[in-house]
Amino acid sequence: MSAIAMNEYAALAGTEVGVSRWFEIDQSRIDKFADVTEDWQFIHVDPASAAKTAFGGTVAHGFLTLSMLVAMAHDGLPDIKGRVMGVNYGFDKIRFVTPVPSGSRVRARFKLIEVTARGAKEFMTRSEVVVEIDGSDKPALVAEWLGVSYLAEPVAF
């Protein structure tokens, strides 16, 4: 994806600005996430026990799906010209709508809500993010994500 200027990006508010590729959420990824976070709840790491639940098998941690937003954003969003750094500022809303079964593929759709100047070289973005599960009518999660971009040079809107 080609780089665009921050003022061009801001002008896209209200539109979809990117869609990531599909990412596989297999049992190995789920198990590694469980080890890192020390969340070994059986619905995530015990296929035999999880098969007896309403899920019918293991499912990804909601926070694993959420953590994939960084990779999805790098994959699906345009580069901003002159950006020297971007940081995660947080979320105003996160809803885990549908569990992600092990072996599923997920991708994110990004809709830019607004860009707000916080200084001549610092901008906050607010985006609606929907993480889709391949083959499902319902999303895995819906979030309103805030980020801050730092630019090398001042930009005026």
C-alpha positions, -999 to 999 in steps of 0.1 A, spaced: 0 0 0 14 34 -9 21 62 17 -2 91 19 1 125 37 -16 129 71 -40 156 58 -50 132 29 -56 104 55 -77 127 76 -98 136 46 -108 99 44 -127 101 77 -160 83 75 -147 57 50 -131 23 51 -94 29 48 -81 -6 49 -86 -44 50 -60 -68 63 -51 -101 48 -64 -132 65 -45 -145 96 -47 -181 108 -56 -186 144 -44 -222 149 -40 -242 181 -3 -236 182 -8 -198 182 -35 -202 209 -13 -224 231 16 -199 228 -7 -171 238 -19 -191 268 17 -196 278 27 -160 275 -4 -147 294 -7 -177 318 -44 -181 308 -47 -218 304 -85 -221 307 -96 -254 292 -117 -238 264 -85 -225 249 -60 -253 255 -78 -286 261 -94 -298 228 -111 -329 244 -127 -309 273 -136 -279 250 -153 -303 226 -179 -310 253 -189 -273 255 -212 -252 234 -181 -241 214 -175 -277 202 -138 -273 204 -111 -249 215 -114 -212 209 -89 -183 208 -86 -160 238 -105 -127 231 -73 -109 240 -54 -130 214 -78 -118 187 -75 -82 201 -37 -84 201 -37 -94 164 -50 -58 156 -14 -46 155 -4 -71 128 -36 -65 109 -31 -27 110 4 -30 97 -9 -52 69 -40 -33 59 -36 4 66 -18 29 44 16 42 55 16 79 66 43 100 49 67 114 75 55 93 104 84 85 127 64 66 152 29 54 160 17 43 194 -14 25 207 -34 50 228 -61 26 238 -98 18 231 -130 36 237 -150 4 230 -142 -33 227 -168 -60 223 -159 -97 218 -189 -107 197 -182 -142 185 -156 -168 197 -129 -176 172 -126 -214 168 -91 -229 166 -82 -233 129 -101 -202 118 -89 -173 98 -95 -137 108 -90 -103 92 -97 -67 101 -116 -40 84 -107 -4 94 -130 26 91 -114 59 100 -137 79 122 -116 110 128 -81 124 130 -74 151 156 -43 173 157 -27 173 192 1 195 180 18 204 147 35 170 145 12 148 167 -22 134 156 -47 111 172 -67 87 151 -100 71 160 -109 40 140 -137 15 140 -123 -19 136 -143 -51 128 -125 -84 130 -142 -109 107 -140 -147 109 -138 -164 76 -171 -181 68 -190 -165 97 -218 -139 95 -209 -125 129 -176 -107 137 -151 -119 163 -148 -84 177 -158 -48 172 -136 -20 186 -131 17 186 -93 21 186 -72 51 193 -37 57 180 -12 85 181 11 93 152 42 114 155 54 131 123 89 144 114 75 177 100 45 198 110 13 193 90 -16 217 88 -51 206 80 
